[in-house]
Amino acid sequence: MIQALIVDDESLVRKGMRLLFPWEKFGVEIAGEAATGEKAMEFMRTHAVQLLMTDITMPGMSGLELLKLVGELNPPPKVVILTCHQDFDYIQEALRLGAVDYIVKTQLEELDLDQTMERILRVVRQELPGSVPAQAKAKNESARKAAARLAENVQWVMDDAAFAALADAVAELEVGGASGPGASSLLAAAMERWRRSFPMFAWERQSGPPDEEAGAWLRTLRGELAAWLRGSAYSEDVIKAIVKAVDLIQEQPGLHRKQSEISRSVNLSKSYFSTSFRDITRLTFTHFLQAASLQAAKELLLATNHPVYWIAERCGFTDQRYFSKLFKEQTGLLPSEYRQRHTERSRNESESERG
């Protein structure tokens, strides 16, 4: 049987993972549990484990740090990241480091657990000794990294060459599907970043990439996004410039870069940039930048234990009182209340899901 290890600092989560998933049905035995990354490494140095399921944010060693260390093991287990919220940057980093999939703990009720297990274990079994030729494994790993890198921005929406490269990497994943996350999992994670890049697009009409034919879904999404951007009636070159500006902001959403700096970077005058940015994205530059910074703050509040003043400064707000006021206007909660409520909600949902 496949040996699995569950790592999470909350005992209720570990217990719930044991009880909720149909392990025996899929030939998996839970070899052990660990509350910290350090304990997990100790266990795996003395026990052969083929599947590791670990929380991404834990006190001490984080899931990302643990993911880096498991590469030292011979052979290393396949890793599935557990997270309490959709966080593109953390998930993408995990995928780059070799995670084969991710599970949002607060969305377990919406998951088809059999389908999830099949998807994960397909990767694990194909990676067992003698099951996948080294050449095919290397090719699939290359496609996974390429797709994750190319999906980080939204240049592919308007740039044919960028889209062709992303589509080719996704197609390789769909065909190979052996040593990395499936194409649908990777695109679902990327979709969170794309939502933030074009917040006024009708994302509610998008159901997300299917487990099969993710490439076809991506082509359809591209067509709809491009049509929406072209609805502004600007030239292709101007739209591409604004899309590039969006990517520059989203690369470091808390940096609060000046409009003059961004406009120079995309070779547009400040006044023309201001007007075209508003017309193409359906948001003013100021509102877009503010939304990006607040989103970055939300993610840091949930993913770290840093104090509010530190997060405010990290996200470009020099005045903590102004940051808290703006945050409450947008969310209805102060930053500290937002963190506390989401932490409590995650725990309550985990408890209710596990009876």
Secondary structure, 3 states (H helix, E strand, C coil): CEEEEEECCCHHHHHHHHHHCCCHHHCEEEEEEECCHHHHHHHHHHCCCCEEEEECCCCCCCHHHHHHHHCCCCCCCEEEEEECCCCHHHHHHHHHCCCCEEEEHHHHHHCCHHHHHHHHHHHHHHCCCCCCCHHHHHHHHHHHHHHHHHCCCCHHHCCHHHHHHHHHHHHHHHHHCCCCCCHHHHHHHHHHHHHHHCCCCCHHHCCCCCCCCHHHHHHHHHHHHHHHHHCCCCCHHHHHHHHHHHHHHHHCCCCCCCHHHHHHHCCCCHHHHHHHHHHHHCCCHHHHHHHHHHHHHHHHHHHCCCCHHHHHHHCCCCCHHHHHHHHHHHHCCCHHHHHHHHHHHHHHHHHHHCC
